[in-house]
């Protein structure tokens, strides 16, 4: 093949790269509920799991920083960013997810966590870093209707007794949304994405350790190393992979394009739940998926148009 033909082939493949990476990112991201459910039902305390997940991820990210010679910010602004993102954005929501996943289906949690963009818009509106738009507000209402369909009608949950746990699950995307707004307003301009992720992970690990030791919920991973511990190790590696893929997709196709990963997360999350736990999605779950998809689509669509107008 001549140089011209080779170049044409590469040009044809390049548009497919963001699509492929987005699918891989969504599939990996959606492993979270299934992985945490397996660890939780095998008796690992929520905070104990979060410590090892974030410590492993932070260590691997530190090695990447050293290998790629990425500078690590240790000034007051960076440390404040690490502190908030590590505690509010990672340690607390992840521990909550492990706690609720002992009882909830993995597919249900996959739908709940994708509401984070909707909650983020509400919080951003409240602190006045976003403007009110009817289309986005309609999207938020649709998304919340999807959550209501998921938890309120009789028969939507495996058992009516799980309603408090299902409502508690919403704490996880809410905390992620708070950290999203903070990240937008307080992110150090000179900070590198990989080093910021590394600092966030180490603070999350430290927060988890501080909470685990006095409460007796530290998980000695070396004591009777079993299948659940392999899952924890693998989940730490997956966490790093999702961070790298996240920033790669943003650099290739932009943040608006990345927002579509939520659809992949929901569908693959339901698929993982069916594969690993034999979960059969109810008609209520599919109705919720449709409403949440529509809500996220409206929020993302109007945001994309607003950014294009601002540009």
N, C-alpha and C positions, 0 to 999 in steps of 0.2 A: 504494500500500500504506500502511495506517495505521501509527501508531507501535507498536501492540500486535503487529501482524503482523511488522513489521520486527524487533522485539525477539525474537519467537519464532524467526524465521529465524536471527538471530545466535546464540541459545542452541543451536540445532541444529548450527550450524557450529563453535562453539567446541570441542566434544569431538573434532572431527576435526583440529583444528589441531596438537595434540601428535603425533598419528599421522602427519600429513603431514611435520612437521618431523623426526620420528624417521626416517622413510623417506629424506628428503633427507640427513640427517646420516649415516646408514649408507652410502648410496650414495657420498657424498663421501669418507668415511673409508676405504672399501674401494678407492678409487682409488689409495691409497698403494702397494701392491705393484706394480700395473701401471705407475704413473708411475715408480717407482724402477727397475723392470726396464728400461723404455725408456731411461732415462738411463744405467743401468749398462752395457747392451749397446752403447751408443754411446760408451763409453770415458771417461765422466766419473768421476773418483775418488770413492769414497763420502764421504769427509770434505769434499771440494770441493763436492759437491751439498748436503750438510747445512748448510754455511756459508751458501750463498745462500738456501736454503729458509727457514732460521731468521732470517737477517738481513732478508729481505723481510717475513716475518711480523711480526718485532719492530718494524720501521719502520711498518708499517700499523697495528699495535696502538698504537704511540706516538701516531700521528695521531688515532686514536680517543680515546685518553686526553685529548689536548689539546682535541679538539673537544667532548667531553662533560664536560670539566673534572674528570676523575677524578684524584685525588691518587695520587702514586707514592711508595711507601714506600722510603726509603733507609737505614733504621736497620739495626742488626746482625741482627735477626731476619729482616727482609725479604731482606737480602743473602745470608744463609745459605740461605734458602728458594730464591732464584734460583739460587744456586751448585749446590745438589744437584739441583734439578729440571731445570736447564738441561743439566747434564753427564750425570747418571745417567738422567734421565727423557726426554731428547730427543737430545742429540748422539751419545752412544754407541749407544743402541738403533737410532736411525735410520741411523747409519753402518753398523752391522752388517746392517741390512735391505738397504741398497743393495748391500753386498758379496755377500750370499747370493743376491740376486735376479738376479745375472748368470746363474745356473745353474738356479734353482728355478722351477717354474710359479707364476704369480701366484695362481691359485686355491688352491694348497697353502699358500702363505704366509698367505692370508686366513683359513684354518682355524687355523693356528698362532697368529696374533696374538690370536685371540679367546679363547685359553686364559688370558689375563692375569688375569681375575677369579678363576680357579681357583688360580693361583699366588699371587695376592694373599692369598687366604684362608689358604693354607699358611704364608706369611711372617707374616701377622698373628697366626696361631695360635702360631708360634714365638716371637714377641716379646710374646705375651700381651695383645694388645689385642682378641682375639676368643676366644670360648669354644668348646670342642669340641662339635660337634653331629653325630650320626650321619648325618643326612640330608645335611648339607653335605659331610661326609667322603666319603659315597657319591658325591656329585656330583663331587668332585675325582677320585676313582678312575675314574669313568666318563670324565671329560675326559682324564685321562692315558692311559686305554685307547684313546681316540680318537687321540691323538698316536702311540701305539705302532702302531696299525693303519695310520697314515699313513706311517710310516717303516720299520717292521721287516719286514713280509711281502715276499717276493720278488714283484716286479711292482707294488708300491705306488708306487715312484718311477720316473721316466722311465729311470733307470739306477741299478744298485746302487752305482756309484761315488759317487753323490750323497748317500749316507747321512751322511758326516761334515758335509756342508754343511747337510743337513736338521736334524741335531742342533744345529748351530751356530745355526740360525734361532731355536731356542727361547731363545737368549740375549736376543733382543729383547723378548718378552713378560715374561721374568724381570726385566729391568732396569726395564721399565714398572711391574711389580708392586712392586718395591722402592721406586720413587718414589711409587707410590700410597699405600703404608703411611707413608712419610715425610710426604707431603702431609697425611695424616689426623692425624698426631701433631705436626707442626711448622708447620702453616699459620698465618700471622699472623691473629689473629681479626679485626683491623680491615682486613685486606687486601681490595681489590676484585679480583674474578675477572679482569677485563680487564687491570688493571695487573700482577697476578701473572703472567699469561700473557706479557705484554710483557717483564717482567724475565727470565722463564725463557727466552724466545726469544733475547734479546740475550746472555745467558750461554752458551747453546748455540752461538750464532754465534761468540762469543769463544773458546770451548773448541775449536771446529772450526778456527778460524783458527790458534790456537796449535799445534794438532797438524798442520795442513796445511802450514804454511810450512817447518818443518825437515825434513819428510818429502817435500817436493816434490810434494804432492798437492793444492795449491791449484788451483782451476779458474778461469782468467781468462775469465769469461763474455762479456766484450766482444771476445775474440779469435776471429774466425770464428763469429759468432753463428749458431747453427743450430737445427733443430727441438728437439733435446734441451734447449737453453737456454730455448726457449719453454715447454717442459714444466716446467722448474725454476721459472720465473716464475709459471706458472699454479698450480703446487703450493704455492708460498708464499702465494698468495691463497686457495687452498682451505684451507690450514692455519688462516688467520684465520677463514674462514667456519665451519669445524668448531668452533673454540673458541666463537664467538658462538652457534652453534646448540646446542652442548653445554650451555651455561649457561642458554640460553632454555628448553630442554626441561626441565631440572632445576627452573627457577622455575615452569614451568607445571604439571608433572606429578610432579616428585619424582625422587630418585636411583634408587629401585627401578624405576620405570617406564623410566628411561633405560637401565637395564641390559639391556633387551631389544634395544638397538641391535646387540648382538653377533650376533644371528641375521640381521639385515639385512646386516651387514658380510660375513658368510660367503657368503650367497647372491649378493649383488651383486658381491662380490669374484670369485667363480667366474664370474659372468656377464661381468665386465670382462675376465677372462683369456681367455674363449672369444671375446669380441668382438674384442679387440685382437691376440691371439696365436694364435687358433685352437685353444686348449687344449681337450681333450676329457677331462672328469673321469672317472677310472677308478672301478670299483666299490669299490675300497679308499678312495678319497677320499669317496665318498658314505657309506660305512660309518663313516668317521671323523667326517663331519659329523653323523650321527645321534647318535653317542656323545658328541661334544663338546656338541651342542645339549642332550642329556639332562643332562649334567653341569652345564652353566651354568644350566639351568632349575632343577635341584635346589638349587644354591647360592643362586640369586636368590630362589627360592620360600621357602626356609627363612629367608633373611635378611629378606625382607619380613614374614614372620610374626613373627620375633623383634622387629623394630622396632615392629610393631603392638602386640605384647605389652608392650614397654617403654613405649610411649606410653600 
